[in-house]
Amino acid sequence: MLLRFGSVPILVVSSAEAAREIMRTHDIIFSNRPKSVIFEKLLYDYRDVASAPYGEYWRHVKSICVLNLLNNKRVRSFCAVREEEIKSMIDDITQHASSSTVVNLSEMLAKLTNDVVCRAALGRKYSSTDCLEGGQTFTGLMREFGELLGTVSIGDFIPWLVWVNRVNGLNAKLDKLAKQLDDFLNIVIQEHEDDRYRNGNDDDHAKSVKECQKDFVDVLLEIQKENSLGFPLDIVSIKAIILDMFAGGTDTTYTVLEWAMTELIRHPSIMSKLQDEVRGIVGNKSQISENDLVDMHYLKAVIKETLRFHPPIPLLVPRKSTQDVKIKGYDIKANTQVIVNAWKIGRDSKSYDNPEEYNPERFLNTSGIDYKGTDFQLIPFGAGRRICPGIQFATATNEIALANLVHKFDWALPGEAKCEELDMSEATGLTIHRKYPLKVIAIPHSC
């Protein structure tokens, strides 16, 4: 579907076949990003991975992220971090369960993913109650960041109306948030610089221990110091990359867990089948390890179905064509902005039977569809050169967290509400959360 938003032609792609042409056949033509005043102000003038123009700089910074945080070996190295943070969450839920109080599961899942990514990328946790300059909490800052990234700036599409952003307060909001984010990232970097200075005076044994405990910020600062990539990595780029990895790794991951638990509670038979699988494999073990997940095929099917039914970013980050091209027989001009509708593709009756039904069974046995960018019927992470590089990191957290939640507890709605009464309203923003937090009763399961 070709639309025109002001002066900008917009191609909306809503089928797996068209998405394949965009993100595989003509991937290099559509690997650029459109300009946006919101991305410019919040993402350090396109210096991050997600919004950077396609080219040498983008290839370098993506390579840094994949090699030092997001590849399979590094993801496995954070296994202990995930297990520790999930145990902490389970302990918190157990305390609520013992007093029969309502659990705000959305809040707990957001804290979990926040803490896992903080420890992996920033070296320590930044609590949801940590106050930054201006009284803003860390969690509140990131929530506003996600909301503003999903806001439309009319000046991007009708340039002569760019003044509207000043009148409606959008520019002021962007400038204020950008400063708050920058102040926070300056603090993070300064803490690491101070640690590097102290470590320089440590003995050899202490240095070797700290070498094994490097987080992502340590790696970026080391690359900057040694100029090991052959191109200068300045402090602005470091802040943009840190923000990208953190924002991209928390919001989307917790959204998948939130919707997975929502659908499981709405469908007791699916919840029961998943619990039977997890409890049958784990048995009486006090804590699930990531090795236990290998044979949990239904668990993986639940994750896939949740990604199909509730893709965390329903309209993938826009692309922009760099030259004229034919897509499915139609002439698409250069500088056309492309919106891939992952939500619609996941609900296409050509690809799925009964697509409006939440049914993990569809991904068992007969279906080889996966979400890693090769099967265009399911592309919650995108595909091609611009595919999200954090798939393995997100999946590792989602699987171990969901397995623990259904293993340790049975779940009910407060006030003996019926499962079909659960409100499914969605919030607005780049990432689509539940509009209202998922509040539930946790009932400890005795093995």
C-alpha positions in Angstrom: 0.0 0.0 0.0 1.5 3.3 -1.1 0.5 6.4 1.0 1.7 9.9 1.1 2.3 11.6 4.5 2.7 15.2 3.5 5.7 15.3 1.2 6.9 11.8 2.1 5.8 8.7 0.1 5.2 5.8 2.5 5.2 2.2 1.4 3.3 -0.1 3.9 4.4 -3.7 3.6 1.9 -6.2 5.1 2.6 -9.6 3.5 5.5 -12.1 3.9 6.1 -12.0 0.2 6.5 -8.3 0.0 8.6 -8.2 3.1 10.9 -10.8 1.6 11.5 -8.6 -1.5 12.2 -5.6 0.8 14.5 -7.3 3.3 16.1 -10.0 1.2 15.9 -9.5 -2.6 16.5 -5.8 -2.4 17.8 -5.6 1.1 20.8 -3.3 0.3 18.4 -0.7 -1.4 16.2 -0.6 1.7 19.0 -0.7 4.4 18.9 3.0 5.1 16.9 4.9 7.8 14.7 7.9 7.2 15.6 11.1 9.1 13.6 12.0 12.2 13.9 14.9 14.5 13.0 12.5 17.4 15.8 10.1 16.5 18.2 13.0 15.9 17.7 14.5 19.3 17.4 11.3 21.4 19.9 9.1 19.6 22.9 11.5 19.4 22.3 12.6 15.8 22.0 9.0 14.5 25.2 7.7 16.1 23.6 4.6 17.5 23.2 1.2 15.7 19.4 1.3 15.1 19.1 4.7 13.4 22.6 5.2 11.9 22.7 5.6 8.1 23.7 2.5 6.3 27.5 2.6 5.6 30.9 2.1 7.2 30.1 3.7 10.5 27.0 1.6 11.0 28.9 -1.6 10.1 31.7 -0.8 12.6 29.3 0.0 15.5 27.1 -3.0 14.8 30.2 -5.2 14.8 31.3 -3.8 18.2 27.9 -4.7 19.7 27.7 -8.2 18.2 31.2 -9.2 19.1 31.3 -7.8 22.6 27.7 -8.2 23.9 25.3 -10.0 21.7 27.1 -13.1 20.2 26.3 -16.6 21.4 29.4 -16.9 23.5 28.8 -13.6 25.3 25.2 -14.3 25.8 26.0 -17.6 27.5 28.6 -15.9 29.7 25.8 -13.9 31.3 23.9 -17.0 32.3 24.7 -16.5 36.0 23.5 -12.9 35.8 20.1 -14.1 34.4 19.7 -16.8 37.0 20.6 -14.5 39.9 18.1 -11.8 38.8 15.4 -14.4 38.1 15.9 -15.9 41.6 15.6 -12.4 43.1 12.3 -11.9 41.2 10.9 -15.3 42.2 11.8 -14.5 45.9 9.9 -11.2 45.6 6.9 -12.9 44.1 7.0 -15.6 46.9 6.9 -12.9 49.5 3.7 -11.5 47.9 2.3 -15.0 47.6 2.9 -15.8 51.3 0.8 -12.8 52.3 -1.8 -13.3 49.5 -1.2 -9.8 48.2 -1.6 -8.8 44.5 1.5 -9.0 42.4 2.2 -6.3 39.8 3.8 -8.7 37.4 4.4 -6.0 34.7 6.5 -4.0 37.1 8.5 -7.1 38.2 9.2 -8.2 34.7 10.3 -4.7 33.7 12.7 -4.7 36.7 14.0 -8.1 35.8 15.0 -7.2 32.2 16.3 -3.8 33.4 18.6 -5.4 36.0 19.8 -8.1 33.6 20.7 -5.6 30.9 22.2 -3.1 33.4 24.5 -5.7 34.8 25.6 -7.0 31.4 26.0 -3.6 29.7 26.6 -1.1 32.5 28.3 -3.2 35.1 25.8 -2.7 37.9 22.1 -2.3 38.5 20.3 1.0 38.4 17.2 0.6 40.6 13.7 1.7 39.5 13.9 4.0 42.6 17.2 5.6 41.7 16.6 9.3 41.3 18.5 11.2 38.7 18.9 15.0 38.2 15.5 16.7 38.3 13.9 14.0 40.5 13.2 11.6 37.6 13.6 7.9 38.4 15.7 5.7 36.1 12.6 3.6 35.1 10.5 6.7 34.5 13.3 8.1 32.2 13.4 4.9 30.1 9.5 4.8 29.9 9.4 8.3 28.6 12.2 7.5 26.2 10.1 4.7 24.7 7.0 6.8 24.5 8.7 9.7 22.7 10.4 7.3 20.2 6.9 6.3 19.2 5.6 9.8 18.8 5.0 11.4 15.3 6.7 14.7 14.5 4.6 16.4 11.9 7.6 18.4 10.7 9.2 15.2 9.4 6.5 14.9 6.9 5.4 18.5 6.3 8.6 20.6 6.6 6.8 24.0 6.6 4.9 22.8 9.8 8.1 22.1 11.7 7.2 25.0 14.0 4.3 23.0 15.4 6.8 21.0 17.5 7.7 24.2 19.4 4.0 25.1 20.0 2.9 21.6 21.2 5.9 21.2 23.4 7.5 18.3 21.6 10.8 20.0 21.1 11.0 21.0 24.8 10.2 17.4 25.9 12.9 16.0 23.5 15.5 18.5 24.7 14.8 17.9 28.3 14.8 14.1 28.0 18.0 14.1 25.8 19.8 16.1 28.5 18.6 13.8 31.3 19.8 10.7 29.3 23.1 12.4 28.5 23.7 13.3 32.2 23.0 9.7 33.2 25.3 8.3 30.6 28.0 10.7 31.6 27.7 9.4 35.2 27.9 5.8 34.0 31.0 6.5 31.9 32.7 8.5 34.7 32.1 5.6 37.1 33.9 3.3 34.7 36.7 5.7 34.1 37.3 6.0 37.8 37.3 2.2 38.1 39.8 2.0 35.3 42.1 4.4 37.1 41.8 2.5 40.3 42.4 -0.8 38.5 45.6 0.6 37.0 47.1 0.5 40.5 45.9 -3.0 41.3 48.3 -6.0 41.5 48.4 -8.5 38.6 45.9 -10.9 40.2 43.3 -8.3 40.8 43.7 -7.0 37.2 43.2 -10.5 35.8 40.0 -11.0 37.9 38.6 -7.6 36.7 39.6 -8.5 33.1 37.1 -11.4 33.3 34.4 -9.2 34.7 34.4 -6.6 32.0 31.0 -5.2 31.0 30.1 -3.6 27.7 31.0 0.0 28.8 34.5 -1.3 29.8 34.9 -2.8 26.3 33.8 0.4 24.5 36.2 2.6 26.6 39.0 0.1 25.9 38.3 0.2 22.1 38.3 4.0 22.3 41.6 4.1 24.1 43.4 1.6 21.9 41.7 2.7 18.6 41.7 -1.0 17.8 39.0 -0.7 15.1 41.0 1.6 12.9 38.5 4.4 13.1 37.9 6.8 16.0 35.2 5.9 18.5 34.4 9.2 20.3 32.5 9.6 23.5 29.3 10.7 21.8 29.3 7.4 19.8 29.9 5.4 23.0 26.9 7.0 24.7 24.7 6.4 21.7 25.7 2.7 21.5 25.2 2.2 25.3 21.7 3.8 25.1 20.8 1.7 22.1 21.8 -1.6 23.7 20.1 -0.7 27.0 16.8 0.7 25.5 16.6 -2.1 22.9 17.3 -4.8 25.4 14.9 -4.0 28.2 11.6 -2.6 26.8 11.1 -5.2 24.1 12.1 -8.2 26.2 9.8 -7.4 29.1 7.0 -6.7 26.7 7.2 -10.3 25.3 7.1 -11.7 28.8 4.2 -9.5 29.9 2.1 -10.6 26.9 3.1 -14.2 27.2 1.9 -14.3 30.9 -1.2 -12.4 29.9 -2.1 -15.0 27.2 -1.3 -17.9 29.5 -3.6 -16.6 32.2 -6.3 -16.0 29.6 -5.9 -19.6 28.3 -5.7 -22.0 31.3 -5.4 -25.1 29.1 -2.3 -23.7 27.5 -0.9 -22.6 30.9 -1.5 -26.1 32.2 0.2 -27.8 29.3 3.2 -25.5 29.6 3.4 -26.2 33.4 3.2 -29.9 32.8 6.2 -29.8 30.4 8.3 -27.5 32.6 7.5 -29.4 35.9 8.0 -32.7 34.2 11.5 -31.9 33.0 12.7 -29.9 36.1 11.1 -32.2 38.7 12.1 -31.3 42.3 15.0 -29.0 41.4 14.9 -25.8 43.4 16.0 -23.7 40.4 15.8 -24.1 36.6 19.1 -24.0 34.8 19.5 -23.0 31.1 20.5 -26.5 30.3 17.0 -27.6 31.3 15.5 -25.5 28.5 16.8 -27.6 25.7 13.9 -30.1 25.7 11.2 -27.6 26.5 9.6 -27.5 23.0 6.2 -26.2 24.2 7.9 -23.3 26.0 9.6 -22.3 22.8 6.3 -22.6 20.9 4.7 -20.3 23.5 7.4 -17.7 22.9 7.0 -17.9 19.1 3.3 -17.6 19.3 3.6 -14.6 21.6 6.0 -12.9 19.2 3.5 -13.7 16.3 0.5 -12.4 18.2 2.1 -9.5 20.1 5.2 -8.4 18.2 6.9 -5.9 20.6 7.4 -3.4 17.8 4.4 -4.0 15.5 5.6 -1.5 12.9 9.3 -2.3 12.5 11.7 0.6 12.6 11.2 2.3 9.2 13.5 1.9 6.3 14.2 4.2 3.3 14.9 3.3 -0.3 18.1 4.6 -1.9 17.2 4.1 -5.5 14.2 3.3 -7.8 13.2 -0.3 -7.6 10.3 -2.7 -8.6 8.5 -4.5 -5.7 6.0 -7.1 -6.7 5.7 -5.4 -10.1 5.2 -1.9 -8.8 7.6 1.0 -9.3 8.9 2.3 -6.0 10.8 5.6 -6.2 14.0 6.4 -4.4 13.6 8.1 -1.0 10.4 6.2 -0.3 9.9 5.4 3.4 9.0 1.8 4.1 7.0 0.6 7.1 6.9 -3.2 7.6 3.7 -4.2 9.4 5.0 -7.2 11.4 1.7 -7.3 13.3 -0.4 -7.8 10.1 2.1 -10.3 8.7 1.9 -12.4 11.8 -1.9 -12.5 11.4 -2.1 -13.3 7.7 -4.4 -16.2 6.9 -2.2 -17.1 4.0 0.5 -18.1 6.5 -1.5 -19.3 9.5 -4.7 -21.2 10.1 -7.0 -19.3 12.5 -4.5 -16.4 12.8 -6.7 -14.5 15.4 -6.4 -17.4 17.8 -3.6 -17.7 20.3 -2.4 -21.2 19.8 1.2 -22.3 20.4 0.4 -25.7 19.0 0.9 -24.3 15.5 4.6 -24.1 16.1 5.0 -27.8 17.2 6.2 -30.6 15.0 4.8 -29.6 11.6 6.0 -25.9 11.5 9.6 -25.1 10.9 8.9 -21.3 11.1 11.4 -19.4 13.2 11.8 -15.7 14.1 15.5 -15.3 13.3 15.0 -13.5 10.0 14.9 -16.4 7.5 11.1 -17.0 7.6 9.2 -13.9 6.6 5.9 -15.1 8.1 7.4 -14.2 11.5 9.7 -11.2 11.7 9.3 -9.5 15.1 13.1 -8.7 15.1 13.1 -7.7 11.4 15.4 -9.4 8.8 18.3 -8.7 6.5 21.1 -6.3 7.3 19.0 -4.3 9.7 17.8 -7.3 11.7 17.9 -6.7 15.5 21.3 -8.1 16.6 19.9 -8.8 20.1 17.8 -11.9 19.3 19.9 -14.3 21.3 20.2 -12.0 24.3 16.4 -11.4 24.4 15.5 -15.1 23.8 17.8 -16.3 26.6 16.1 -14.0 29.1 12.6 -14.7 27.9 12.9 -18.5 28.0 14.5 -18.9 31.5 12.2 -16.3 33.0 8.9 -17.7 31.6 10.0 -21.3 32.6 10.6 -20.2 36.2 7.3 -18.3 36.5 5.2 -21.2 35.4 7.3 -23.8 37.4 7.1 -22.0 40.7 3.6 -20.7 40.8 0.0 -21.2 39.7 -1.7 -17.9 38.7 -5.1 -16.3 39.2 -6.7 -12.9 38.7 -7.6 -10.8 41.8 -11.1 -10.9 43.2 -11.8 -14.3 41.6 -12.2 -12.6 38.2 -12.7 -14.9 35.2 -9.8 -15.3 32.8 -11.8 -14.0 29.9 -12.4 -10.7 31.8 -8.7 -9.8 31.6 -8.3 -6.4 30.0 -6.3 -6.7 26.8 -6.0 -2.9 26.0 -2.7 -1.8 24.5 -0.6 1.3 25.2 0.8 3.5 22.5 4.5 4.0 21.7 7.2 2.4 19.6 6.9 -0.7 21.8 3.4 -1.9 22.5 2.9 -2.8 26.2 -0.3 -3.6 28.0 -2.2 -0.4 28.7 -2.8 -1.4 32.3 -0.3 -3.4 34.4 -0.8 -7.2 34.7 -1.9 -7.6 38.3 -2.3 -11.2 39.5 -2.3 -13.6 42.4 0.6 -16.0 42.7 0.0 -19.3 44.3 3.2 -21.3 45.2 3.3 -24.7 43.6 4.5 -27.5 45.9 6.6 -30.0 44.0 
